[in-house]
Amino acid sequence: MIPSAFAYFAPTSVAEAISLLEQYGDEAKILAGGHSLIPAMKLRLAAPSVLIDITKIAELRGVVINGSINIGALTTWHTIEYHDGLKGVCGVLPEAVAQIGDIQVRNRGTLGGALAHADPSADATAVVLALDAQIRTHGPGGERTIAASDFFTDMLSTALEPNELITAVICNKLGAGEGAAYAKFPHPASRYAIVGAAAYVKLSGGKVSACRVAITGAGPVPTRQAETEQALLNSDGSDEAVAKATEESGTTMDVLGDIHASEDYRRAMVKVYTKRALTTALARARG
Ligand SMILES: Cc1cc2nc3c(=O)[nH]c(=O)nc-3n(C[C@H](O)[C@H](O)[C@H](O)COP(=O)(O)OP(=O)(O)OC[C@H]3O[C@@H](n4cnc5c(N)ncnc54)[C@H](O)[C@@H]3O)c2cc1C
């Protein structure tokens, strides 16, 4: 359980971190909360020869709410969970992160680290998809903004270039007629999602005018539920409409089975948790 030897750098600015990434290329790994990378290094599943610890880069921390919501990549789950302003403008974020791991994990784990790692059972991945968030990155070529819908490319894989850093996540504030919710069936030990569903809805004139549902935990990649979204659009968002729209939830997506839950069981839970998340999101949209 001892990692292989590595050189350690602790830059204090994004520019310095990018220049180290450029210098060391594939040999280097960013270190944020360390809750995924350090265990992987101890098990020798990862053996970077250079660690670039970004925790001293103050500009990557914190939540700024103005026209939109900007959450620095290094912001911990604990900060998001207890942020006063977030509850009023995007309550699904604190709601979801409060369900992550335990207090030690929430004190160390970061939003940027979780998105870059793209664990198939992570909670925040589904939430950023349902919120249609933008992921801001910085690399040698400057800044990029990647839509969450384009970010997760495969199991543990993202659209991030090896020499790029996630700097922030940007999402819209939810207003009147909008609601979002996260519902998850947690693994009893780690609390990672066996299945988690994040839902966003907008009601206009009593009809569902926008709907996004994203699933984590079930398959290799966090996935939007296009059929369910389409089926709920233009409905009245009643319990009957949700029941109808979720009839086929989980049937076409890529689902994995493992020692914790079979493929069939996960598919069944996709439907259950999608229904729960949508029902709560709709109740919140009605105010
Ligand atoms: C016991 C335990 C239980 C957990 N339970 C849950 C759970 O229930 N739900 C859940 O969602 N998560 C859970 N986690 C994961 C945890 O919450 C963190 O989200 C996760 O470890 C990644 O965040 P980190 O800051 O620790 O990243 P690190 O471990 O520091 O990094 C992870 C990866 O991301 C890269 N990286 C980090 N930051 C950036 C950045 N800004 N830009 C580019 N690349 C970056 C690193 O190079 C590394 O490859 C659990 C972890 C543990 C140890």
The ligand as a Gaussian input file, in Angstrom:
#p B3LYP/6-31G(d) Opt

LIG

0 1
 C      -14.536000       6.170000       0.943000
 C      -14.976000       7.038000      -0.218000
 C      -16.316000       7.179000      -0.477000
 C      -16.755000       7.974000      -1.538000
 N      -18.097000       8.066000      -1.773000
 C      -18.525000       8.795000      -2.825000
 C      -19.915000       8.911000      -3.106000
 O      -20.792000       8.414000      -2.401000
 N      -20.267000       9.644000      -4.196000
 C      -19.346000      10.271000      -5.006000
 O      -19.732000      10.916000      -5.979000
 N      -18.030000      10.191000      -4.738000
 C      -17.588000       9.482000      -3.675000
 N      -16.242000       9.420000      -3.407000
 C      -15.300000      10.177000      -4.298000
 C      -14.910000      11.540000      -3.702000
 O      -16.025000      12.217000      -3.276000
 C      -14.227000      12.486000      -4.724000
 O      -15.198000      13.035000      -5.562000
 C      -13.297000      11.855000      -5.632000
 O      -12.327000      11.189000      -4.859000
 C      -12.539000      12.820000      -6.594000
 O      -12.279000      14.067000      -6.044000
 P      -10.845000      14.453000      -5.452000
 O      -10.865000      15.922000      -5.236000
 O      -10.529000      13.596000      -4.290000
 O       -9.882000      14.128000      -6.687000
 P       -8.408000      13.463000      -6.733000
 O       -8.428000      12.106000      -6.130000
 O       -7.390000      14.414000      -6.222000
 O       -8.246000      13.354000      -8.321000
 C       -9.030000      12.446000      -9.069000
 C       -8.600000      12.520000     -10.545000
 O       -8.976000      13.768000     -11.102000
 C       -7.832000      14.515000     -11.555000
 N       -8.097000      15.903000     -11.161000
 C       -8.412000      16.363000      -9.923000
 N       -8.721000      17.668000      -9.973000
 C       -8.591000      18.042000     -11.268000
 C       -8.780000      19.269000     -11.959000
 N       -9.205000      20.382000     -11.335000
 N       -8.568000      19.296000     -13.297000
 C       -8.158000      18.176000     -13.951000
 N       -7.968000      16.983000     -13.360000
 C       -8.184000      16.922000     -12.026000
 C       -6.647000      13.862000     -10.855000
 O       -5.462000      14.001000     -11.610000
 C       -7.092000      12.420000     -10.753000
 O       -6.871000      11.760000     -11.975000
 C      -15.793000       8.640000      -2.351000
 C      -14.433000       8.516000      -2.078000
 C      -14.012000       7.718000      -1.023000
 C      -12.546000       7.608000      -0.738000

